[in-house]
């Protein structure tokens, strides 16, 4: 352990092959596998929505699951840097952007499903013309 530099992390002493950056072909395979794994929850939600398998209240299930996956991917994105510090494997930084984009996708789908499912919330609260027309102090 003393021969390993402090910047390499503890993984360099245990498994130096994991610290070494993968080749271009392996990196392409890792990115495609990461894409498939990150797209799987969205595919399962869409197929469940189309088949009607999301339970009694499918909108609530869609909202909850997309929000949970957004949080999971956000935490995973933020955990990449400490993982690099601990292990010394700098090549995992190249995957952070892709995971962050998936976090944004799930957060945007959560927001859009919330926005489109609640027509009362959209039409009454944020319509300035209806508020002005109903208020007695304006006239």
Buried (B, 14 or more C-beta within 10 A) or exposed (E): EEEBEEEBBEBBBEEEEBBEEBEEEEBEEBEEEBEEEBEEBBEEBEEBBEEEEBEEEBBEBBBEBBBEBBBBBBEBBEEBEEBBEEBBBBBBEBBBEBBBEBBBBBBEBBBEBBEEBEEEEEEEEEEEEEEEEEEEEEE
